[in-house]
Amino acid sequence: MAAKKKTTSTAKPTVEEILNRDLPKAALKPLAHKQGMTAITPIYVTDRMNEAFGLGGWQFEPEVINDSDKMVIVRGVLTIPSINARIVQFGGNDNRDRGDAYKGAATDALTKCCSYLGVGAHVWRNNEPSEVESASPAPAKPRSKPNSASQRKKAEFDRVSELEQTLEKHEEAANKLLTEIGWINEDGKTGQTFRDLNEKAAKEVLDRPADFLAKALAA
């Protein structure tokens, strides 16, 4: 009589394991306008959430809080009843096509919400997987510091111009927030605006303009 074959059972992955599993290479793409940074294709985020919590097991509600010519900003609320989770994040998009801008801002907010659960977290950690490194463009060479008064003047002019394009329509709210966090008008100074930000502070604002504007408008 032939011996019966033993059946082996594979343990079902936990929700945490599903959320933290690295996304496939196809989900990642380099950002052409931001050297060395990688974007996550939103459909893979949605698929991962459905795998973890099931269809209908989570809800995402986007709300447009800013709709200027420069940028659409969305406040997104992700709720997951089974784990009693509620996560709020902001997304922005400056696409000239308004439909694409609304969609892009909403998916940006959703991706940020899901990152708090571990979805795509490997992209933002220092130990990025090899596929991200191979898909991303070569790191840019470090810029040399301006070595003349004219170069420093031009760098400052370019920085202020970019800040004006981003913040000018909401100058009052931006200046109020910057004052509250001590980036301008500190130590009793008055009359400073976002144009007076130092290079480091200006970079932080310009790297994540949607997040900054959302905080400024909500303040």
C-alpha positions in Angstrom: 0.0 0.0 0.0 1.5 3.3 -1.1 2.3 5.7 1.7 0.2 8.8 2.0 2.0 12.0 1.0 2.2 14.5 3.8 0.6 17.8 3.1 2.4 20.9 4.1 0.5 24.0 5.0 1.8 27.5 4.5 1.1 29.9 7.2 -1.1 32.8 6.1 0.8 36.1 6.3 -0.3 38.5 8.9 -1.7 41.9 8.1 1.5 43.5 9.3 3.6 41.2 7.1 1.4 42.1 4.0 1.7 45.8 4.7 5.4 45.8 5.2 6.3 43.5 2.3 8.4 45.3 -0.3 6.5 46.6 -3.3 7.4 45.1 -6.6 9.9 46.8 -8.9 7.1 47.7 -11.3 5.5 49.9 -8.6 8.5 52.2 -8.4 9.6 54.8 -10.8 12.2 57.6 -10.6 10.9 61.2 -10.5 12.4 63.0 -13.5 12.1 66.5 -11.9 13.5 65.4 -8.5 16.9 63.9 -8.9 17.4 60.6 -7.0 13.8 60.4 -5.7 11.4 57.6 -6.3 7.6 57.6 -6.8 5.1 54.8 -6.0 2.5 54.0 -8.6 -0.9 54.4 -6.7 -2.6 51.3 -7.9 0.0 49.1 -6.1 -0.9 50.9 -2.9 -4.6 50.2 -3.4 -3.9 46.6 -4.2 -1.8 46.2 -1.1 -4.5 47.7 1.1 -7.1 45.4 -0.5 -4.9 42.4 0.2 -4.4 43.4 3.8 -8.0 44.4 4.7 -10.2 43.2 1.9 -12.5 45.1 -0.5 -14.6 47.5 1.6 -12.4 47.0 4.6 -10.9 50.5 4.4 -12.2 53.9 3.3 -10.4 56.9 2.0 -12.1 60.3 1.9 -10.3 63.2 0.1 -11.3 66.8 0.6 -10.0 69.7 -1.6 -8.8 72.4 0.8 -6.9 74.6 -1.8 -7.6 75.0 -5.5 -5.3 77.8 -6.7 -3.8 78.1 -10.2 -0.5 76.9 -8.8 -1.5 73.8 -6.9 -4.4 71.6 -5.7 -4.1 70.5 -2.1 -6.2 67.7 -0.7 -6.8 66.6 2.9 -7.2 62.8 2.9 -8.6 60.7 5.7 -7.9 57.0 5.8 -10.1 54.9 8.1 -9.8 51.2 8.8 -12.5 50.0 11.2 -11.0 46.5 11.8 -7.9 48.0 13.5 -9.6 51.2 14.7 -7.2 53.3 12.6 -7.8 56.9 11.4 -4.9 58.6 9.5 -4.9 62.1 8.1 -2.4 63.4 5.5 -2.2 66.0 2.8 -1.3 65.7 -0.8 -0.6 68.2 -3.6 -0.4 68.3 -7.3 0.4 71.1 -9.8 -0.7 69.5 -13.0 -2.2 72.0 -15.5 -5.0 69.6 -16.2 -7.3 70.1 -13.3 -8.8 66.6 -13.4 -5.3 65.1 -13.2 -4.4 67.6 -10.5 -7.3 66.5 -8.3 -6.5 62.9 -8.8 -2.8 63.3 -8.3 -3.3 65.3 -5.0 -5.7 62.6 -3.7 -3.4 59.7 -4.5 -0.5 61.6 -3.0 -2.5 61.9 0.2 -3.5 58.3 0.1 0.1 57.1 -0.4 1.2 59.2 2.6 -1.5 57.8 4.8 -0.7 54.2 3.8 3.0 54.8 4.4 2.2 55.1 8.1 1.0 51.5 8.0 4.2 50.4 6.3 3.1 50.3 2.7 6.1 51.3 0.6 8.1 52.1 3.7 11.2 50.4 2.3 11.4 53.2 -0.3 11.9 55.9 2.3 14.3 53.9 4.6 18.0 54.3 4.2 18.4 50.6 3.2 16.5 51.0 -0.1 16.1 47.8 -2.1 18.4 47.3 -5.1 15.6 47.7 -7.7 15.0 51.3 -6.4 18.7 52.1 -6.7 18.9 50.7 -10.2 15.7 52.4 -11.4 16.7 55.8 -9.9 19.0 58.1 -11.8 22.5 58.4 -10.7 23.0 60.7 -7.7 23.7 64.3 -8.7 27.2 65.5 -8.0 27.3 67.8 -4.9 27.0 71.4 -5.9 29.9 73.6 -5.1 29.1 76.5 -2.8 28.8 79.9 -4.5 32.3 81.3 -4.5 31.5 84.9 -5.5 29.2 87.6 -4.4 27.4 87.5 -7.8 26.8 83.7 -7.5 25.5 84.0 -4.0 23.2 86.8 -5.1 21.9 84.7 -8.0 21.3 81.7 -5.7 19.4 83.9 -3.3 17.3 85.5 -6.1 16.4 82.0 -7.5 15.4 80.8 -4.1 13.1 83.8 -3.4 11.6 83.5 -6.9 10.7 79.9 -6.3 9.2 80.7 -2.9 7.1 83.4 -4.4 5.7 81.1 -7.0 4.7 78.6 -4.3 3.6 80.9 -1.4 2.6 84.3 -2.7 -1.1 83.6 -3.0 -1.2 82.5 0.6 1.4 84.9 2.0 -0.4 85.9 5.1 -1.0 82.3 6.2 2.5 81.2 5.3 4.1 84.1 7.2 1.9 83.4 10.2 3.0 79.8 10.4 6.7 80.6 9.8 6.6 83.1 12.6 4.9 80.6 15.0 7.5 77.9 14.3 10.3 80.5 14.7 11.7 80.5 11.2 11.1 84.2 10.7 10.6 87.2 13.1 12.5 85.4 15.9 14.0 87.2 18.9 11.5 90.0 18.7 12.2 90.9 15.1 9.3 92.1 13.0 8.6 92.7 9.3 10.2 89.5 8.0 8.4 87.3 5.4 8.9 84.0 3.7 11.4 85.8 1.4 13.7 86.1 4.4 14.0 82.3 5.0 17.5 81.0 5.1 18.6 78.4 2.5 18.0 75.4 4.8 14.5 76.5 5.8 13.6 77.4 2.2 14.6 74.0 1.0 12.4 72.3 3.6 9.4 74.3 2.4 10.1 73.8 -1.3 10.7 70.1 -0.9 7.2 69.5 0.4 5.1 72.5 -0.6 1.7 70.8 -0.3 2.4 69.7 3.3 3.6 73.2 4.3 0.6 75.0 2.6 -1.8 72.6 4.2 -0.5 73.3 7.7 -0.4 77.0 7.0 -4.0 77.1 5.8 -5.2 75.0 8.6 -3.5 77.1 11.3 
